[in-house]
């Protein structure tokens, strides 16, 4: 397990280095930040001064060298737009994104799996078909459109929930989050639902397919013949066996929900990391974009690692092969 | 020559009834200020947020007329000296007195802002000496006559020198002395350090989420109409309108044109105002021997060097149709760089009339009976409907025989490519922050000169000695009447020569609840003290 872990971490470092290099040069290729940042009123003298202040007057290779040198010392650069450390700006946004992603994950799991299992057990019933039909809508309609429709229905027409923004936050166990206030939760429901819809549709489909397959297995028939209650058969024997693909997919999707909730965060003006990323790309704020994508790689690597560990917990065969290997 | 300013115009926001319920105001911003530091980033959202907390010596009213703020009178003493009389009894929000030293300190800090992505030094440059004969008089001595010094002073927010230990500051154009403990930009995000003389104080600044201002208890002027103002950045247009309709916010900036009927139908009001932003097409008229303009095919020469061709391209455009159909009425066809009656404009300047036959005739005269091919560069997410406008122009030009391709791209790419002279023709916009024509002419049509900063946004590299001469003279003439005449002359010369093709002035829209009123502004700023309960 230790060797495996070390190999994993080494791989991750390599990915981060390659990623940082590519992104650094790619953002440079898009355009010159000064042309976006400077006030139109700035004349040539002022433009030269800005270049100098932000270190953009140096040759690209020198800029890259400075960036690498600082990064090795743990400094990911200072935002051009905010004149604050990029890492700090991103981490400030982390709680908002995490509360959104985990709420969405919870919705996807706790609604998606039961609905999928139900549809798998009753494939020909009206309810089962309705669930499947709904799931098609879930992942074929564009995310931003779903978001706008949610706003239109629940905020504008019904007036039940706010149309966007993050609500009040409170601190609990040292974590500041909107999850701990009523106002915060009210603001969270719509964006979390919007973010969850696609994942939920995916979970429903996986759970349904898994259930249909597993329900025909010998051990299920045997369990039924043995006279086990239906709830025990479904809740233990079937559920446990359909979880492996669901966990794999959710692990990957959680990563993308954290890192790229850009559309949802934009539609609902939710001040998470994705919103910061998209704003920074628009302004060519290179330090933030580079630091952000480096952080994303770290998040993906960690999640994959956690997924592997959960596998081992769910499926004894994985544990056995690890011991042997 | 004495210019006396009407302090009253600024100090009296419309009287309002029912003060009891007028306590909270929530505003949906279309773009977020990048900092609370008044000297950090010279862009619109920062500038108008600044005005609530940090006042300037002077300010501008909704028509961009200069009015007094911390200064009650300003007059030139001689060609190179301006004297400001400061208001007495003004206090900062921490209770300390405002004096001339605070002004010196603020001007000294402007060039010292670390990591500023666009600083205010363009407005403070060229001040040789600052004299403060008494605590309520301040004189600026400039290297050369600077008629725009009062305009420049509207842009600089005044800090408290005592707050940062700078009460013994000494001005020096090369770098001031005794600055004390200069604040960093991020310090101002902390409400205890953002100390100004404005009607509001900062209460909360959560980047990306909200900015909360509350009434300044030490403010001496007319009490601000709202106890608490919450600004929420909602940068996408659709969700911003939804937030208004859902009642999350009371007023929004820049609703999309397409949404206006819906907003009105749902019982909300709008306020509109012609802005100082011109949308124009610039043409490459660079005549250097080693330069080949990049976007023209079908001829070896650069046809744009011929005035007849430029005039033909201007006549081919149906400005009225663009304003009505593409802009949905939120634009006014333009014949000058600023709308009348802003300083330097002439009442009788008319937009070039739509005349495709005349355009074709001019092209033939110029030796291009079969036209040529040109690429029009344009941003597609910067100005109202910019991409669509360029498509329309391409069709109109193609109709007179100039086959036009549109190269549309996102703003960050567009401005980089434009600044590298990659377009033979491009569409862009210009907002004259100073509200007078000298600013537009100097930026867009003056011959580019890196030393003086002239023509800094003249990326078509248009050059004309007569325009330059009149403009340079205007920019050093203190007398308003004379200067206005010179600007009118420079502008007429440039427009007659089709230095660029003006299209239209954008109209800015605000939408809000029906129990509010807003004095819509030329400079596109959203100012909370101008939002009042409807009478």
Interface residues (C-beta under 8 A of the other chain):
Chain A: X30 X31 X32 X33 X34 X35 X36 X37 X38 X39 X40 X41 X42 X43 X44 X45 X46 X47 X49 X50 X53 X54 X78 X80 X81 X82 X83 X84 X89 X92 X93 X148 X151 X152 X155 X156 X159 X162 X163 X164 X165 X166 X266 X267 X268 X269 X271 X275 X276 X279 X282 X283 X284
Chain B: X34 X35 X40 X41 X42 X43 X114 X115 X116 X117 X118 X119 X121 X122 X125 X185 X186 X206 X207 X208 X209 X210 X232 X233 X234 X235 X236 X238 X239 X242 X243 X245 X246 X247 X248 X410 X411 X412 X413 X415 X416 X417 X418 X419 X430 X431 X433 X439 X443 X448 X450 X453 X454 X456 X457
